[in-house]
Amino acid sequence: METKAIRVHATGGPEVMTLEAITLPEPGPGEALVRIHAIGVNYIDTYFRAGAYKAPSLPFIPGNEAAGEVVAVGAGVSSVKAGDRVAFVAALGCYAGARIVPAERLIALPDAVGYEQAAAMMLKGLTAQYLLRQTYRVQAGDTILVHAAAGGVGLILCQWAKLLGATVIGTVGSAEKRDLAQRAGADHLIFYRDEDFAARVREITGGKGCAVVYDGVGKTTFPGSLDCLAPLGMFVSFGSSSGKIDSFDLNVLSAKGSLFVTRPTLNTYTADPQTYAAMAQELGGLVGDGKIAITVSATAPLEEAVVVHRSLEARQTTGSVVLTA
């Protein structure tokens, strides 16, 4: 099958991404050929493009989530068939008009969920699922802190945490982002550029601190996030949009209240196909029932991937950005 794709031949800035024609083979055993309609853009895409995360080889096609229609299946595949509407999280290769995907990674889409919404919900929504339901299991009555609360993951975290009965404190960088996070259910918003967020968290919680901090920002919010935690609280680092967290003295954790620190990844939580499917089923049910809204703030054709990455790295985006193929 002939299609188009964004390829990276050498790591660097957004300009290293080029649109090229590619040819895909027929799907092999256990595989499916998917015609991609929408592609989720995530900050991790910039890590691979820039070389912060190493791709298995060069050149490579960025992107880890997409939604589309099954065109053909290989031998032994019975879970999906041609014509099925699907979404998936998979290894690099989603910035394309089509791709070969292991059939076990394909999740059937509820009728109520469109391609763009599906492409925006998979990686970010499954990230929210493991953060809230597995890494730290949020309970009714918990107070939590969500950094970058108006981002793609942040907006889902706010909504889902409220469904679980938590009080949500969020950090944002602008009035527009504050309004988005408020609509997603955040109870308290802090302008991290203008306020001492740790001091504000202590004020909001009456000095008690939070049960958990979810941090996809990294360098600029650490170690301040530790000062937001209650004794025995958990700091969860799941991204580093501002840069990686430097090494630190573990004794700080005991001094600040016997704290827990973890750096989970989606790949670990979804490595088992059955677990992956169950996580996606829970997410899809909440989105399909309208309990969680997936905010697609902007769409752009695949050809504009360079522009989209520049906006993403400049923190000019909110919610989820989707490329269309």
URDA-V768352 format. One record per backbone hydrogen bond with DSSP energy under -0.5 kcal/mol. CO is the residue of the C=O (numbers start at 1). NH is the residue of the N-H. If there is no record, write none. Layout:
BEGIN
co/nh
CO/NH
CO/NH
END
This chain:
BEGIN
co/nh
1/24
3/22
4/97
5/7
5/20
7/9
7/18
8/59
8/60
13/16
14/17
16/9
18/7
18/20
20/5
22/3
28/31
30/103
31/74
32/34
32/101
33/71
33/72
34/36
34/99
35/69
37/325
38/67
39/323
41/321
42/45
42/46
43/46
43/47
44/48
45/49
46/50
47/51
47/52
47/53
49/12
53/55
60/8
60/62
62/95
63/93
63/94
64/90
65/40
66/88
67/37
67/38
68/86
69/35
70/83
72/33
74/77
75/30
76/78
81/84
84/70
84/86
85/109
86/68
87/107
88/66
94/96
95/6
97/36
99/34
101/32
102/105
103/106
105/89
107/87
110/113
112/114
114/118
115/119
116/120
117/121
118/121
118/122
121/125
122/126
123/127
124/128
125/129
126/130
127/131
128/132
129/133
130/134
130/135
131/136
132/138
136/138
139/142
142/144
142/167
143/211
143/212
144/169
145/147
145/214
146/171
148/151
150/319
151/155
152/156
153/157
154/158
155/159
156/160
157/161
158/162
159/163
160/164
161/166
162/165
165/141
166/168
167/144
167/169
168/187
168/188
169/146
170/190
171/149
172/192
174/178
175/179
176/180
177/181
178/182
179/183
180/184
181/186
182/185
188/170
190/172
190/192
191/194
191/195
195/197
196/200
197/201
198/202
199/203
200/204
201/205
202/207
203/206
205/208
210/230
211/234
212/145
213/215
213/236
214/147
214/216
215/238
215/239
216/241
217/219
217/242
218/221
218/222
219/222
221/225
223/226
223/227
224/227
225/228
226/229
228/210
230/233
233/260
234/213
234/236
235/237
235/262
236/215
236/238
240/243
243/219
249/252
250/253
250/254
251/255
252/256
253/258
253/259
254/257
254/258
257/232
260/235
262/237
265/269
266/270
268/271
271/273
272/276
273/277
274/278
275/279
276/280
277/281
278/282
279/283
280/284
281/285
282/286
283/287
284/288
285/289
286/291
286/292
287/290
293/295
294/296
295/297
295/320
298/322
300/324
301/304
302/305
304/308
305/309
306/310
307/311
308/312
309/313
310/314
311/316
312/315
319/152
320/297
320/298
321/41
322/300
323/39
324/302
END
